[in-house]
Amino acid sequence: MEAILMRLALLIDDYLPDSTRVGAKMFHELAVCLQQQGHYVIVITPECNQTDTLVCGELDGIKVWRFKSGEIKNIGKIKRAINESMLFLRTWWAVREKIEKDTFDGVIYYSPSIFWGGVVRWLCQRCQCPAYLVLRDLFPRWAIDAGMIGERSLITRYFRFFEHLSYRQAKMIGLMSENNIKVFKEEGNHYPTEVLRNWAALAPVTQFPTDYVPLRQRLKLQDKVIFFYGGNIGHAQDMANLMRLTKAMSNHPQAHFLYVGQGDEVALINQLSREWNLSNFTYLSSVNQHEFKLMLAEIDVGLFSLSADHTSHNFPGKLLGYMVQNIPILGSVNQGNDLMELINTNRAGIIRVNGDDVGLYEAAESLLKDDSFRQRLGRQANELLHREFSVSTAAEVILKEFKKDNF
């Protein structure tokens, strides 16, 4: 049996099997990869649907400690902020008797949420170990950019306090790209940073379960080219941008747009569909990760959108799911986002600047009309995934920081 190299705590505010979010899937894949390498891994995560203070279980061989929490997903912003603010107290109360000096050699925590700082500080002090922050979301920066909160408002100062508390606990902060690091530094942050790409396990779906009813059959889309959006449907994504594309493409009967997910703008996309009388649009609520992967095996083009107001340079995790299945990427980003150069240069898809509705429409049209073009871009997307975005690469980047401390 392979020797245990390190004892690692992984903290995330949303986890499988019930979560439909890409971050939960990524963190589970990381946990599995680390454990396969011989490390001892425990995931610590909140659970709003349990009565016990702490429930210790397993998922795919990974030990998972779920502590009782209030709701923090798909609820009102005020209630979410209150419940996330309670993460430290609820985590500490649930696990305090299980944490000894030698329980962990390292802590890996995921943001969002920005409220893990107190928990991480306590764990690191208790275990005398370092921490690594996987920073995927520059909050409250994006909320300020979107006009949701004021730059100098009281609530912003409150969020900033916890944001910096979280940053201060990390020996290293991993951001998605060089441009994200640049934006992070321009905010006045002087914490240690490095590029840590999003990641995915590389195995695609190659066959369906015997009892699986194909998506195309269920939705009567057998003869359609499916443009698929899957994931968070919220302000940061600017879903009206993709709905304008859906409307523009309604003159092509062969194209159908399928949106799957949850978030603040679900009502908006359904409202626009009714107002514009769109017959080429279907919305489905969130599904579990297993069904989501099966869906990806049936679609033709993977969609995404980022708000034009963003100053950060996100690499949406949903793109990795597309790339695993050899699906070409079509989307739009904020001005200057280096994701556009990465995807376009590697011919893994077509990305335009948000607001270039004509350019996005022309790209969609070219993908619709040429099956061989779609397949070629899909293969190149998968090749890019293997080069840049494997889970083993991400694990190696994170672990090297812990190994510097001679664990």
Secondary structure by P-SEA (a helix, b strand, c coil): ccccccbbbbbbcccccccccaaaaaaaaaaaaaaaabbbbbbbbbbccccccccccccccbbbbbccccccccccaaaaaaaaaaaaaaaaaacccccccccccbbbbbcccccaaaaaaaaaaaacbbbbbbcccaaaaaaaaacccccccaaaaaaaaaaaaaaaaccbbbcccaaaaaaaaaaccccbbbbbccccccccccccccccccccccccccccccccccccccccccaaaaaaaaaaacccccbbbbbbbbcccaaaaaaaaaaaccccbbbbccccaaaaaaaaacccbbbbbbbcccccccccaaaaaaaaabbbbbbccccccaaaaaaaaaccbbbbcccaaaaaaaaaaaaaccaaaaaaaaaaaaaaaaacccaaaaaaaaaaaaacccc
